[in-house]
Amino acid sequence: MKRCLLAVAVCLLSLPARAQDKASVDTAKVDAAIVAAFPTAPADWRSRFDQDETMKQCSLYRNAPPKNVAEDIQKRERARIQYPADGKLVGDWSSGEKIAQSGYGLRFTDYPPRQANGGNCYACHQLSKAEVSYGTIGPSLMNYGKNRNFSEADTKAVYDKIYGAHAAFPCSNMPRFGVSGVLNIEQIKDLVALVMSPDSPVNK
């Protein structure tokens, strides 16, 4: 009987230990596998395999960095945001709508580039009532500007989020469109206009 009780105790004590075990990941092997998956990638694509410090930290903490790391990411990413020379953050919303609708850019079929990159914003956000096909990874942006009284502070916040989302939300799923060079400053201004202009379909 004593032996049975001892065996049960050993089993019970071993369960939490197994539950806490985490599979170790050899990041070097993972990185090598990713590179090997694109054997015909052009030489000028190779830099896309290299994570910068922010991506390394987000990968290390699986997009849930501790507070001190998140603060470091925000500080670093804020410093990378570049603003228009004339200080104007709002462009043309109709051009912004075209950029939001376009998923062109950075794909193998888009190489060499034959037109400007798009933002593919509808893949993650609802933006206008007219568009019935949109993703829901990101929040709906319907009436975003109207709900914020088209304020100057919120306009700058939108610019910052599009240029470098990690400055606002460390390890966000949203691409860093400006930091990564996917969109230029004029395109980002047009997207800001789409979100924040009173005449934009986003705010109608």
Secondary structure as a PSIPRED ss2 file (coil, helix, strand):
# PSIPRED VFORMAT (PSIPRED V4.0)

   1 M C   1.000  0.000  0.000
   2 K H   0.000  1.000  0.000
   3 R H   0.000  1.000  0.000
   4 C H   0.000  1.000  0.000
   5 L H   0.000  1.000  0.000
   6 L H   0.000  1.000  0.000
   7 A H   0.000  1.000  0.000
   8 V H   0.000  1.000  0.000
   9 A H   0.000  1.000  0.000
  10 V H   0.000  1.000  0.000
  11 C H   0.000  1.000  0.000
  12 L H   0.000  1.000  0.000
  13 L H   0.000  1.000  0.000
  14 S H   0.000  1.000  0.000
  15 L H   0.000  1.000  0.000
  16 P H   0.000  1.000  0.000
  17 A H   0.000  1.000  0.000
  18 R H   0.000  1.000  0.000
  19 A H   0.000  1.000  0.000
  20 Q H   0.000  1.000  0.000
  21 D C   1.000  0.000  0.000
  22 K C   1.000  0.000  0.000
  23 A C   1.000  0.000  0.000
  24 S C   1.000  0.000  0.000
  25 V C   1.000  0.000  0.000
  26 D C   1.000  0.000  0.000
  27 T H   0.000  1.000  0.000
  28 A H   0.000  1.000  0.000
  29 K H   0.000  1.000  0.000
  30 V H   0.000  1.000  0.000
  31 D H   0.000  1.000  0.000
  32 A H   0.000  1.000  0.000
  33 A H   0.000  1.000  0.000
  34 I H   0.000  1.000  0.000
  35 V H   0.000  1.000  0.000
  36 A H   0.000  1.000  0.000
  37 A C   1.000  0.000  0.000
  38 F C   1.000  0.000  0.000
  39 P C   1.000  0.000  0.000
  40 T C   1.000  0.000  0.000
  41 A C   1.000  0.000  0.000
  42 P C   1.000  0.000  0.000
  43 A H   0.000  1.000  0.000
  44 D H   0.000  1.000  0.000
  45 W H   0.000  1.000  0.000
  46 R H   0.000  1.000  0.000
  47 S H   0.000  1.000  0.000
  48 R H   0.000  1.000  0.000
  49 F H   0.000  1.000  0.000
  50 D C   1.000  0.000  0.000
  51 Q C   1.000  0.000  0.000
  52 D C   1.000  0.000  0.000
  53 E H   0.000  1.000  0.000
  54 T H   0.000  1.000  0.000
  55 M H   0.000  1.000  0.000
  56 K H   0.000  1.000  0.000
  57 Q H   0.000  1.000  0.000
  58 C H   0.000  1.000  0.000
  59 S H   0.000  1.000  0.000
  60 L H   0.000  1.000  0.000
  61 Y C   1.000  0.000  0.000
  62 R C   1.000  0.000  0.000
  63 N C   1.000  0.000  0.000
  64 A C   1.000  0.000  0.000
  65 P C   1.000  0.000  0.000
  66 P C   1.000  0.000  0.000
  67 K H   0.000  1.000  0.000
  68 N H   0.000  1.000  0.000
  69 V H   0.000  1.000  0.000
  70 A H   0.000  1.000  0.000
  71 E H   0.000  1.000  0.000
  72 D H   0.000  1.000  0.000
  73 I H   0.000  1.000  0.000
  74 Q H   0.000  1.000  0.000
  75 K H   0.000  1.000  0.000
  76 R H   0.000  1.000  0.000
  77 E H   0.000  1.000  0.000
  78 R H   0.000  1.000  0.000
  79 A H   0.000  1.000  0.000
  80 R C   1.000  0.000  0.000
  81 I C   1.000  0.000  0.000
  82 Q C   1.000  0.000  0.000
  83 Y C   1.000  0.000  0.000
  84 P C   1.000  0.000  0.000
  85 A C   1.000  0.000  0.000
  86 D C   1.000  0.000  0.000
  87 G C   1.000  0.000  0.000
  88 K C   1.000  0.000  0.000
  89 L C   1.000  0.000  0.000
  90 V C   1.000  0.000  0.000
  91 G C   1.000  0.000  0.000
  92 D C   1.000  0.000  0.000
  93 W H   0.000  1.000  0.000
  94 S H   0.000  1.000  0.000
  95 S H   0.000  1.000  0.000
  96 G H   0.000  1.000  0.000
  97 E H   0.000  1.000  0.000
  98 K H   0.000  1.000  0.000
  99 I H   0.000  1.000  0.000
 100 A H   0.000  1.000  0.000
 101 Q H   0.000  1.000  0.000
 102 S C   1.000  0.000  0.000
 103 G C   1.000  0.000  0.000
 104 Y C   1.000  0.000  0.000
 105 G C   1.000  0.000  0.000
 106 L C   1.000  0.000  0.000
 107 R C   1.000  0.000  0.000
 108 F H   0.000  1.000  0.000
 109 T H   0.000  1.000  0.000
 110 D H   0.000  1.000  0.000
 111 Y C   1.000  0.000  0.000
 112 P C   1.000  0.000  0.000
 113 P C   1.000  0.000  0.000
 114 R C   1.000  0.000  0.000
 115 Q C   1.000  0.000  0.000
 116 A C   1.000  0.000  0.000
 117 N C   1.000  0.000  0.000
 118 G C   1.000  0.000  0.000
 119 G C   1.000  0.000  0.000
 120 N C   1.000  0.000  0.000
 121 C H   0.000  1.000  0.000
 122 Y H   0.000  1.000  0.000
 123 A H   0.000  1.000  0.000
 124 C C   1.000  0.000  0.000
 125 H C   1.000  0.000  0.000
 126 Q C   1.000  0.000  0.000
 127 L C   1.000  0.000  0.000
 128 S C   1.000  0.000  0.000
 129 K C   1.000  0.000  0.000
 130 A C   1.000  0.000  0.000
 131 E C   1.000  0.000  0.000
 132 V C   1.000  0.000  0.000
 133 S C   1.000  0.000  0.000
 134 Y C   1.000  0.000  0.000
 135 G C   1.000  0.000  0.000
 136 T C   1.000  0.000  0.000
 137 I C   1.000  0.000  0.000
 138 G C   1.000  0.000  0.000
 139 P C   1.000  0.000  0.000
 140 S C   1.000  0.000  0.000
 141 L C   1.000  0.000  0.000
 142 M C   1.000  0.000  0.000
 143 N C   1.000  0.000  0.000
 144 Y H   0.000  1.000  0.000
 145 G H   0.000  1.000  0.000
 146 K H   0.000  1.000  0.000
 147 N H   0.000  1.000  0.000
 148 R C   1.000  0.000  0.000
 149 N C   1.000  0.000  0.000
 150 F C   1.000  0.000  0.000
 151 S C   1.000  0.000  0.000
 152 E H   0.000  1.000  0.000
 153 A H   0.000  1.000  0.000
 154 D H   0.000  1.000  0.000
 155 T H   0.000  1.000  0.000
 156 K H   0.000  1.000  0.000
 157 A H   0.000  1.000  0.000
 158 V H   0.000  1.000  0.000
 159 Y H   0.000  1.000  0.000
 160 D H   0.000  1.000  0.000
 161 K H   0.000  1.000  0.000
 162 I H   0.000  1.000  0.000
 163 Y H   0.000  1.000  0.000
 164 G C   1.000  0.000  0.000
 165 A H   0.000  1.000  0.000
 166 H H   0.000  1.000  0.000
 167 A H   0.000  1.000  0.000
 168 A C   1.000  0.000  0.000
 169 F C   1.000  0.000  0.000
 170 P C   1.000  0.000  0.000
 171 C C   1.000  0.000  0.000
 172 S C   1.000  0.000  0.000
 173 N C   1.000  0.000  0.000
 174 M C   1.000  0.000  0.000
 175 P C   1.000  0.000  0.000
 176 R C   1.000  0.000  0.000
 177 F C   1.000  0.000  0.000
 178 G C   1.000  0.000  0.000
 179 V C   1.000  0.000  0.000
 180 S C   1.000  0.000  0.000
 181 G C   1.000  0.000  0.000
 182 V C   1.000  0.000  0.000
 183 L C   1.000  0.000  0.000
 184 N C   1.000  0.000  0.000
 185 I H   0.000  1.000  0.000
 186 E H   0.000  1.000  0.000
 187 Q H   0.000  1.000  0.000
 188 I H   0.000  1.000  0.000
 189 K H   0.000  1.000  0.000
 190 D H   0.000  1.000  0.000
 191 L H   0.000  1.000  0.000
 192 V H   0.000  1.000  0.000
 193 A H   0.000  1.000  0.000
 194 L H   0.000  1.000  0.000
 195 V H   0.000  1.000  0.000
 196 M H   0.000  1.000  0.000
 197 S C   1.000  0.000  0.000
 198 P C   1.000  0.000  0.000
 199 D C   1.000  0.000  0.000
 200 S C   1.000  0.000  0.000
 201 P H   0.000  1.000  0.000
 202 V H   0.000  1.000  0.000
 203 N H   0.000  1.000  0.000
 204 K C   1.000  0.000  0.000
